[in-house]
Amino acid sequence: LGIYNITPATLAAITTQVDAMIVYLTEQTYPRIGAPLLSGEIVRVAQDETFKDKVRVELDMKYPFPVNNIRVDLMI
């Protein structure tokens, strides 16, 4: 932090890294839980309008839900 300026090249590098993490998290699967991320898309990477020293990354992500309850209906 603090060693880069916010430039188009910096924003492009951040975009590249976030894209790589999305790919990693969608392709990496684990027993019983699958992939931690089903899909992800970068909506925006830009300098914050209020805090000029901050970059905002907005993502649209779909992730799996845990099995917290199981309902069994028995019909006799």
RODO-2510 file (C-alpha; in nm, 4 decimals, decimal comma):
residues 76
     n   res          X          Y          Z
     1     l     0,0000     0,0000     0,0000
     2     g     0,1168     0,3465    -0,0788
     3     i     0,3860     0,2430    -0,3288
     4     y     0,1696     0,2821    -0,6414
     5     n    -0,0183     0,5752    -0,7838
     6     i    -0,3688     0,5316    -0,9167
     7     t    -0,3129     0,5201    -1,2909
     8     p    -0,4776     0,3287    -1,5759
     9     a    -0,1918     0,0769    -1,5580
    10     t    -0,2457     0,0231    -1,1848
    11     l    -0,6197    -0,0257    -1,2341
    12     a    -0,5476    -0,2742    -1,5147
    13     a    -0,3079    -0,4681    -1,2889
    14     i    -0,5695    -0,4844    -1,0127
    15     t    -0,8273    -0,6034    -1,2664
    16     t    -0,5918    -0,8762    -1,3869
    17     q    -0,5265    -1,0002    -1,0326
    18     v    -0,8951    -1,0029    -0,9368
    19     d    -0,9814    -1,1895    -1,2590
    20     a    -0,7146    -1,4471    -1,1734
    21     m    -0,8603    -1,4976    -0,8249
    22     i    -1,2104    -1,5434    -0,9685
    23     v    -1,0815    -1,8112    -1,2049
    24     y    -0,8878    -1,9824    -0,9248
    25     l    -1,1863    -1,9870    -0,6876
    26     t    -1,4257    -2,1181    -0,9530
    27     e    -1,1913    -2,3942    -1,0720
    28     q    -1,0637    -2,5085    -0,7325
    29     t    -1,2932    -2,7745    -0,5882
    30     y    -1,2919    -2,9447    -0,2516
    31     p    -1,4564    -3,2661    -0,1314
    32     r    -1,8138    -3,2156    -0,0053
    33     i    -1,8148    -2,8398    -0,0708
    34     g    -1,7208    -2,8076    -0,4378
    35     a    -1,5883    -2,4754    -0,5598
    36     p    -1,5963    -2,1837    -0,3132
    37     l    -1,7214    -1,9552    -0,5906
    38     l    -1,9704    -2,0519    -0,8620
    39     s    -1,9123    -1,7479    -1,0810
    40     g    -1,7796    -1,3973    -1,0565
    41     e    -1,7579    -1,0894    -1,2703
    42     i    -1,5880    -0,7560    -1,2207
    43     v    -1,8454    -0,4799    -1,2400
    44     r    -1,6063    -0,1907    -1,1917
    45     v    -1,2515    -0,1053    -1,0869
    46     a    -1,2094     0,2666    -1,0322
    47     q    -1,0763     0,5389    -0,8096
    48     d    -1,3159     0,6209    -0,5261
    49     e    -1,4961     0,9478    -0,5888
    50     t    -1,4776     1,0630    -0,2263
    51     f    -1,1524     0,9135    -0,0972
    52     k    -0,9109     0,9817    -0,3812
    53     d    -0,6414     0,7523    -0,2397
    54     k    -0,8748     0,4483    -0,2487
    55     v    -0,9555     0,2088    -0,5335
    56     r    -1,2982     0,0475    -0,5322
    57     v    -1,3487    -0,2977    -0,6823
    58     e    -1,7123    -0,3947    -0,7348
    59     l    -1,7883    -0,7606    -0,8019
    60     d    -2,0968    -0,9587    -0,8954
    61     m    -2,0482    -1,3041    -0,7470
    62     k    -2,2512    -1,6197    -0,7128
    63     y    -2,1490    -1,8587    -0,4412
    64     p    -2,2857    -2,1869    -0,3068
    65     f    -2,4999    -2,2004     0,0036
    66     p    -2,4293    -2,4369     0,2922
    67     v    -2,6619    -2,7236     0,3786
    68     n    -2,7975    -2,5960     0,7096
    69     n    -3,1198    -2,7961     0,7084
    70     i    -3,2426    -3,1104     0,5418
    71     r    -3,6148    -3,1690     0,5096
    72     v    -3,7389    -3,5235     0,4574
    73     d    -4,1045    -3,5755     0,3645
    74     l    -4,2307    -3,9266     0,4224
    75     m    -4,5560    -4,0229     0,2504
    76     i    -4,7264    -4,3426     0,3583
***
